[in-house]
Amino acid sequence: MVNPPKTDAGDLSATSALTDGLPRDSHWHREAAAIAARHWHRTLWLVAALMTIGFVVTFVPQFWAREWMSVRFAGWPLPFYMGAQGSILIDIGLIVIYALIQRRNDARYRADLQILRRAHSDSLGLGDAAVSGMSGGAQGTASASSRMTSRAASAPTSR
């Protein structure tokens, strides 16, 4: 059996986790960063699209108010309606649309990250216990309470 080369600090675990010359964690971190970048990209496109719509419905009707005076909406001329309440109602609608779409976007981000965490823990041979501990499951809270107890026991009692 060939022993892996030691690092400067004599740590064997660092070299045993190498994959293609890189530590396993670097692949995991790279993939996590790609998931976060996709999430951010989707968020930016959503904000840009909704802000463009908001700009158009807020400012464009005022530019063509004279030409659109003959167009009626809810019994009022369209430029008057848009200036009085239409733009505000559309802006509120855009906020609701943003909240709904962003909630779905965040759920997709969390699901993708959870899948990556499971794959990473499986590749390290940790199993599902490590993933539930990362996501704050029942085992994660049990280990957190035991850690708090041990920290409290080792804390100095006087100042």
Contact map, one row per residue, 1 for C-alpha under 8 A:
111000000000000000000000000000000000000000000000000000000000000000000000000000000000000000000000000000000000000000000000000000000000000000000000000000000000000
111100000000000000000000000000000000000000000000000000000000000000000000000000000000000000000000000000000000000000000000000000000000000000000000000000000000000
111110000000000000000000000000000000000000000000000000000000000000000000000000000000000000000000000000000000000000000000000000000000000000000000000000000000000
011111000001001100000000000000000000000000000000000000000000000000000000000000000000000000000000000000000000000000000000000000000000000000000000000000000000000
001111100001001000000000000000000000000000000000000000000000000000000000000000000000000000000000000000000000000000000000000000000000000000000000000000000000000
000111111111001000000000000000000000000000000000000000000000000000000000000000000000000000000000000000000000000000000000000000000000000000000000000000000000000
000011111111011000000000000000000000000000000000000000000000000000000000000000000000000000000000000000000000000000000000000000000000000000000000000000000000000
000001111110000000000000000000000000000000000000000000000000000000000000000000000000000000000000000000000000000000000000000000000000000000000000000000000000000
000001111110000000000000000000000000000000000000000000000000000000000000000000000000000000000000000000000000000000000000000000000000000000000000000000000000000
000001111111000000000000000000000000000000000000000000000000000000000000000000000000000000000000000000000000000000000000000000000000000000000000000000000000000
000001111111111000000000000000000000000000000000000000000000000000000000000000000000000000000000000000000000000000000000000000000000000000000000000000000000000
000111100111111100000000000000000000000000000000000000000000000000000000000000000000000000000000000000000000000000000000000000000000000000000000000000000000000
000000000011111110000000000000000000000000000000000000000000000000000000000000000000000000000000000000000000000000000000000000000000000000000000000000000000000
000000100011111111000010000000000000000000000000000000000000000000000000000000000000000000000000000000000000000000000000000000000000000000000000000000000000000
000111100011111111000010000000000000000000000000000000000000000000000000000000000000000000000000000000000000000000000000000000000000000000000000000000000000000
000100000001111111000000000000000000000000000000000000000000000000000000000000000000000000000000000000000000000000000000000000000000000000000000000000000000000
000000000000111111100011000000000000000000000000000000000000000000000000000000000000000000000000000000000000000000000000000000000000000000000000000000000000000
000000000000011111111111000000000000000000000000000000000000000000000000000000000000000000000000000000000000000000000000000000000000000000000000000000000000000
000000000000000011111111000000000000000000000000000000000000000000000000000000000000000000000000000000000000000000000000000000000000000000000000000000000000000
000000000000000001111100000000000000000000000000000000000000000000000000000000000000000000000000000000000000000000000000000000000000000000000000000000000000000
000000000000000001111110000000000000000000000000000000000000000000000000000000000000000000000000000000000000000000000000000000000000000000000000000000000000000
000000000000000001111111011000000000000000000000000000000000000000000000000000000000000000000000000000000000000000000000000000000000000000000000000000000000000
000000000000011011101111111000000000000000000000000000000000000000000000000000000000000000000000000000000000000000000000000000000000000000000000000000000000000
000000000000000011100111111100000000000000000000000000000000000000000000000000000000000000000000000000000000000000000000000000000000000000000000000000000000000
000000000000000000000011111110000000000000000000000000000000000000000000000000000000000000000000000000000000000000000000000000000000000000000000000000000000000
000000000000000000000111111111000000000000000000000000000000000000000000000000000000000000000000000000000000000000000000000000000000000000000000000000000000000
000000000000000000000111111111100000000000000000000000000000000000000000000000000000000000000000000000000000000000000000000000000000000000000000000000000000000
000000000000000000000001111111110000000000000000000000000000000000000000000000000000000000000000000000000000000000010001000000000000000000000000000000000000000
000000000000000000000000111111111000000000000000000000000000000000000000000000000000000000000000000000000000000000000000000000000000000000000000000000000000000
000000000000000000000000011111111100000000000000000000000000000000000000000000000000000000000000000000000000000000000000000000000000000000000000000000000000000
000000000000000000000000001111111110000000000000000000000000000000000000000000000000000000000000000000000000000000010000000000000000000000000000000000000000000
000000000000000000000000000111111111000000000000000000000000000000000000000000000000000000000000000000000000000010010000000000000000000000000000000000000000000
000000000000000000000000000011111111100000000000000000000000000000000000000000000000000000000000000000000000000000000000000000000000000000000000000000000000000
000000000000000000000000000001111111110000000000000000000000000000000000000000000000000000000000000000000000000000000000000000000000000000000000000000000000000
000000000000000000000000000000111111111000000000000000000000000000000000000000000000000000000000000000000000100110000000000000000000000000000000000000000000000
000000000000000000000000000000011111111100000000000000000000000000000000000000000000000000000000000000000000100000000000000000000000000000000000000000000000000
000000000000000000000000000000001111111110000000000000000000000000000000000000000000000000000000000000000000000000000000000000000000000000000000000000000000000
000000000000000000000000000000000111111111000000000000000000000000000000000000000000000000000000000000000000000000000000000000000000000000000000000000000000000
000000000000000000000000000000000011111111100000000000000000000000000000000000000000000000000000000000001100100000000000000000000000000000000000000000000000000
000000000000000000000000000000000001111111110000000000000000000000000000000000000000000000000000000000000000000000000000000000000000000000000000000000000000000
000000000000000000000000000000000000111111111000000000000000000000000000000000000000000000000000000000000000000000000000000000000000000000000000000000000000000
000000000000000000000000000000000000011111111100000000000000000000000000000000000000000000000000000000001000000000000000000000000000000000000000000000000000000
000000000000000000000000000000000000001111111110000000000000000000000000000000000000000000000000000001001000000000000000000000000000000000000000000000000000000
000000000000000000000000000000000000000111111111000000000000000000000000000000000000000000000000000000000000000000000000000000000000000000000000000000000000000
000000000000000000000000000000000000000011111111100000000000000000000000000000000000000000000000000000000000000000000000000000000000000000000000000000000000000
000000000000000000000000000000000000000001111111110000000000000000000000000000000000000000000000010000000000000000000000000000000000000000000000000000000000000
000000000000000000000000000000000000000000111111111000000000000000000000000000000000000000000000010000000000000000000000000000000000000000000000000000000000000
000000000000000000000000000000000000000000011111111100000000000000000000000000000000000000000000000000000000000000000000000000000000000000000000000000000000000
000000000000000000000000000000000000000000001111111110000000000000000000000000000000000000000000000000000000000000000000000000000000000000000000000000000000000
000000000000000000000000000000000000000000000111111111000000000000000000000000000000000000000100010000000000000000000000000000000000000000000000000000000000000
000000000000000000000000000000000000000000000011111111100000000000000000000000000000000000000000000000000000000000000000000000000000000000000000000000000000000
000000000000000000000000000000000000000000000001111111110000000000000000000000000000000000000000000000000000000000000000000000000000000000000000000000000000000
000000000000000000000000000000000000000000000000111111111000000000000000000000000000000000000000000000000000000000000000000000000000000000000000000000000000000
000000000000000000000000000000000000000000000000011111111100000000000000000000000000001001100100000000000000000000000000000000000000000000000000000000000000000
000000000000000000000000000000000000000000000000001111111111000000000000000000000000000000000000000000000000000000000000000000000000000000000000000000000000000
000000000000000000000000000000000000000000000000000111111111100000000000000000000000000000000000000000000000000000000000000000000000000000000000000000000000000
000000000000000000000000000000000000000000000000000011111111100000000000000000000100001001000000000000000000000000000000000000000000000000000000000000000000000
000000000000000000000000000000000000000000000000000001111111110000000000000000000110001000000000000000000000000000000000000000000000000000000000000000000000000
000000000000000000000000000000000000000000000000000000111111111000000000000000000000000000000000000000000000000000000000000000000000000000000000000000000000000
000000000000000000000000000000000000000000000000000000111111111100000000000000000000000000000000000000000000000000000000000000000000000000000000000000000000000
000000000000000000000000000000000000000000000000000000011111111110010000000001100100000000000000000000000000000000000000000000000000000000000000000000000000000
000000000000000000000000000000000000000000000000000000000111111110000000000000100010000000000000000000000000000000000000000000000000000000000000000000000000000
000000000000000000000000000000000000000000000000000000000011111110000000000000000000000000000000000000000000000000000000000000000000000000000000000000000000000
000000000000000000000000000000000000000000000000000000000001111111110000000000100000000000000000000000000000000000000000000000000000000000000000000000000000000
000000000000000000000000000000000000000000000000000000000000111111111000000001100000000000000000000000000000000000000000000000000000000000000000000000000000000
000000000000000000000000000000000000000000000000000000000000000111111000000000000000000000000000000000000000000000000000000000000000000000000000000000000000000
000000000000000000000000000000000000000000000000000000000000000111111100000000000000000000000000000000000000000000000000000000000000000000000000000000000000000
000000000000000000000000000000000000000000000000000000000000100111111110000011100000000000000000000000000000000000000000000000000000000000000000000000000000000
000000000000000000000000000000000000000000000000000000000000000011111111000011100000000000000000000000000000000000000000000000000000000000000000000000000000000
000000000000000000000000000000000000000000000000000000000000000000111111000011000000000000000000000000000000000000000000000000000000000000000000000000000000000
000000000000000000000000000000000000000000000000000000000000000000011111100011000000000000000000000000000000000000000000000000000000000000000000000000000000000
000000000000000000000000000000000000000000000000000000000000000000001111111111000000000000000000000000000000000000000000000000000000000000000000000000000000000
000000000000000000000000000000000000000000000000000000000000000000000011111111001000000000000000000000000000000000000000000000000000000000000000000000000000000
000000000000000000000000000000000000000000000000000000000000000000000001111100000000000000000000000000000000000000000000000000000000000000000000000000000000000
000000000000000000000000000000000000000000000000000000000000000000000001111110000000000000000000000000000000000000000000000000000000000000000000000000000000000
000000000000000000000000000000000000000000000000000000000000000000000001111111011000000000000000000000000000000000000000000000000000000000000000000000000000000
000000000000000000000000000000000000000000000000000000000000000000011111101111111000000000000000000000000000000000000000000000000000000000000000000000000000000
000000000000000000000000000000000000000000000000000000000000100010011111100111111100000000000000000000000000000000000000000000000000000000000000000000000000000
000000000000000000000000000000000000000000000000000000000000110110011000000011111110000000000000000000000000000000000000000000000000000000000000000000000000000
000000000000000000000000000000000000000000000000000000000000000000000000000111111111000000000000000000000000000000000000000000000000000000000000000000000000000
000000000000000000000000000000000000000000000000000000000000000000000000100111111111110000000000000000000000000000000000000000000000000000000000000000000000000
000000000000000000000000000000000000000000000000000000001100100000000000000001111111111000000000000000000000000000000000000000000000000000000000000000000000000
000000000000000000000000000000000000000000000000000000000100010000000000000000111111111000000000000000000000000000000000000000000000000000000000000000000000000
000000000000000000000000000000000000000000000000000000000000000000000000000000011111111000000000000000000000000000000000000000000000000000000000000000000000000
000000000000000000000000000000000000000000000000000000000000000000000000000000001111111110000000000000000000000000000000000000000000000000000000000000000000000
000000000000000000000000000000000000000000000000000000000000000000000000000000001111111111000000000000000000000000000000000000000000000000000000000000000000000
000000000000000000000000000000000000000000000000000001001100000000000000000000000111111111100000000000000000000000000000000000000000000000000000000000000000000
000000000000000000000000000000000000000000000000000000000000000000000000000000000000111111110000000000000000000000000000000000000000000000000000000000000000000
000000000000000000000000000000000000000000000000000000000000000000000000000000000000111111111000000000000000000000000000000000000000000000000000000000000000000
000000000000000000000000000000000000000000000000000001001000000000000000000000000000011111111100000000000000000000000000000000000000000000000000000000000000000
000000000000000000000000000000000000000000000000000001000000000000000000000000000000001111111110000000000000000000000000000000000000000000000000000000000000000
000000000000000000000000000000000000000000000000000000000000000000000000000000000000000111111111000000000000000000000000000000000000000000000000000000000000000
000000000000000000000000000000000000000000000000000000000000000000000000000000000000000011111111100000000000000000000000000000000000000000000000000000000000000
000000000000000000000000000000000000000000000000010001000000000000000000000000000000000001111111110000000000000000000000000000000000000000000000000000000000000
000000000000000000000000000000000000000000000000000000000000000000000000000000000000000000111111111000000000000000000000000000000000000000000000000000000000000
000000000000000000000000000000000000000000000000000000000000000000000000000000000000000000011111111100000000000000000000000000000000000000000000000000000000000
000000000000000000000000000000000000000000000000000000000000000000000000000000000000000000001111111110000000000000000000000000000000000000000000000000000000000
000000000000000000000000000000000000000000000110010000000000000000000000000000000000000000000111111111000000000000000000000000000000000000000000000000000000000
000000000000000000000000000000000000000000000000000000000000000000000000000000000000000000000011111111100000000000000000000000000000000000000000000000000000000
000000000000000000000000000000000000000000000000000000000000000000000000000000000000000000000001111111110000000000000000000000000000000000000000000000000000000
000000000000000000000000000000000000000000000000000000000000000000000000000000000000000000000000111111111000000000000000000000000000000000000000000000000000000
000000000000000000000000000000000000000000100000000000000000000000000000000000000000000000000000011111111100000000000000000000000000000000000000000000000000000
000000000000000000000000000000000000000000000000000000000000000000000000000000000000000000000000001111111110000000000000000000000000000000000000000000000000000
000000000000000000000000000000000000000000000000000000000000000000000000000000000000000000000000000111111111000000000000000000000000000000000000000000000000000
000000000000000000000000000000000000001001100000000000000000000000000000000000000000000000000000000011111111100000000000000000000000000000000000000000000000000
000000000000000000000000000000000000001000000000000000000000000000000000000000000000000000000000000001111111110000000000000000000000000000000000000000000000000
000000000000000000000000000000000000000000000000000000000000000000000000000000000000000000000000000000111111111000000000000000000000000000000000000000000000000
000000000000000000000000000000000000000000000000000000000000000000000000000000000000000000000000000000011111111100000000000000000000000000000000000000000000000
000000000000000000000000000000000011001000000000000000000000000000000000000000000000000000000000000000001111111110000000000000000000000000000000000000000000000
000000000000000000000000000000000000000000000000000000000000000000000000000000000000000000000000000000000111111111000000000000000000000000000000000000000000000
000000000000000000000000000000000000000000000000000000000000000000000000000000000000000000000000000000000011111111100000000000000000000000000000000000000000000
000000000000000000000000000000000010000000000000000000000000000000000000000000000000000000000000000000000001111111110000000000000000000000000000000000000000000
000000000000000000000000000000010010000000000000000000000000000000000000000000000000000000000000000000000000111111111000000000000000000000000000000000000000000
000000000000000000000000000000000000000000000000000000000000000000000000000000000000000000000000000000000000011111111100000000000010000000000000000000000000000
000000000000000000000000000000000000000000000000000000000000000000000000000000000000000000000000000000000000001111111110000000000000000000000000000000000000000
000000000000000000000000000100110000000000000000000000000000000000000000000000000000000000000000000000000000000111111111000000000000000000000000000000000000000
000000000000000000000000000000000000000000000000000000000000000000000000000000000000000000000000000000000000000011111111100000000010000000000000000000000000000
000000000000000000000000000000000000000000000000000000000000000000000000000000000000000000000000000000000000000001111111110000110010000000000000000000000000000
000000000000000000000000000000000000000000000000000000000000000000000000000000000000000000000000000000000000000000111111111000000000000000000000000000000000000
000000000000000000000000000100000000000000000000000000000000000000000000000000000000000000000000000000000000000000011111111100000000000000000000000000000000000
000000000000000000000000000000000000000000000000000000000000000000000000000000000000000000000000000000000000000000001111111111110110000000000000000000000000000
000000000000000000000000000000000000000000000000000000000000000000000000000000000000000000000000000000000000000000000111111111110000000000000000000000000000000
000000000000000000000000000000000000000000000000000000000000000000000000000000000000000000000000000000000000000000000011111111000000000000000000000000000000000
000000000000000000000000000000000000000000000000000000000000000000000000000000000000000000000000000000000000000000000001111111000000000000000000000000000000000
000000000000000000000000000000000000000000000000000000000000000000000000000000000000000000000000000000000000000000000000111111100000000000000000000000000000000
000000000000000000000000000000000000000000000000000000000000000000000000000000000000000000000000000000000000000000000000111111111100000000000000000000000000000
000000000000000000000000000000000000000000000000000000000000000000000000000000000000000000000000000000000000000000000100110011111110000000000000000000000000000
000000000000000000000000000000000000000000000000000000000000000000000000000000000000000000000000000000000000000000000100110001111111000000000000000000000000000
000000000000000000000000000000000000000000000000000000000000000000000000000000000000000000000000000000000000000000000000000001111111100000100000000000000000000
000000000000000000000000000000000000000000000000000000000000000000000000000000000000000000000000000000000000000000000000100001111111110000000000000000000000000
000000000000000000000000000000000000000000000000000000000000000000000000000000000000000000000000000000000000000001001100100000111111111000000000000000000000000
000000000000000000000000000000000000000000000000000000000000000000000000000000000000000000000000000000000000000000000000000000011111111111110000000000000000000
000000000000000000000000000000000000000000000000000000000000000000000000000000000000000000000000000000000000000000000000000000001111111111111000000000000000000
000000000000000000000000000000000000000000000000000000000000000000000000000000000000000000000000000000000000000000000000000000000111111110010000000000000000000
000000000000000000000000000000000000000000000000000000000000000000000000000000000000000000000000000000000000000000000000000000000011111110010000000000000000000
000000000000000000000000000000000000000000000000000000000000000000000000000000000000000000000000000000000000000000000000000000000001111111111000000000000000000
000000000000000000000000000000000000000000000000000000000000000000000000000000000000000000000000000000000000000000000000000000000001111111111000000000000000000
000000000000000000000000000000000000000000000000000000000000000000000000000000000000000000000000000000000000000000000000000000000001100111111100000000000000000
000000000000000000000000000000000000000000000000000000000000000000000000000000000000000000000000000000000000000000000000000000001001100111111110000000000000000
000000000000000000000000000000000000000000000000000000000000000000000000000000000000000000000000000000000000000000000000000000000001111111111111000000000000000
000000000000000000000000000000000000000000000000000000000000000000000000000000000000000000000000000000000000000000000000000000000000100111111111100000000000000
000000000000000000000000000000000000000000000000000000000000000000000000000000000000000000000000000000000000000000000000000000000000000001111111110000000000000
000000000000000000000000000000000000000000000000000000000000000000000000000000000000000000000000000000000000000000000000000000000000000000111111111000000000000
000000000000000000000000000000000000000000000000000000000000000000000000000000000000000000000000000000000000000000000000000000000000000000011111111100000000000
000000000000000000000000000000000000000000000000000000000000000000000000000000000000000000000000000000000000000000000000000000000000000000001111111110000000000
000000000000000000000000000000000000000000000000000000000000000000000000000000000000000000000000000000000000000000000000000000000000000000000111111111000000000
000000000000000000000000000000000000000000000000000000000000000000000000000000000000000000000000000000000000000000000000000000000000000000000011111111100000000
000000000000000000000000000000000000000000000000000000000000000000000000000000000000000000000000000000000000000000000000000000000000000000000001111111110000000
000000000000000000000000000000000000000000000000000000000000000000000000000000000000000000000000000000000000000000000000000000000000000000000000111111111000000
000000000000000000000000000000000000000000000000000000000000000000000000000000000000000000000000000000000000000000000000000000000000000000000000011111111100000
000000000000000000000000000000000000000000000000000000000000000000000000000000000000000000000000000000000000000000000000000000000000000000000000001111111110000
000000000000000000000000000000000000000000000000000000000000000000000000000000000000000000000000000000000000000000000000000000000000000000000000000111111110000
000000000000000000000000000000000000000000000000000000000000000000000000000000000000000000000000000000000000000000000000000000000000000000000000000011111110000
000000000000000000000000000000000000000000000000000000000000000000000000000000000000000000000000000000000000000000000000000000000000000000000000000001111111000
000000000000000000000000000000000000000000000000000000000000000000000000000000000000000000000000000000000000000000000000000000000000000000000000000000111111100
000000000000000000000000000000000000000000000000000000000000000000000000000000000000000000000000000000000000000000000000000000000000000000000000000000000111111
000000000000000000000000000000000000000000000000000000000000000000000000000000000000000000000000000000000000000000000000000000000000000000000000000000000011111
000000000000000000000000000000000000000000000000000000000000000000000000000000000000000000000000000000000000000000000000000000000000000000000000000000000001111
000000000000000000000000000000000000000000000000000000000000000000000000000000000000000000000000000000000000000000000000000000000000000000000000000000000001111
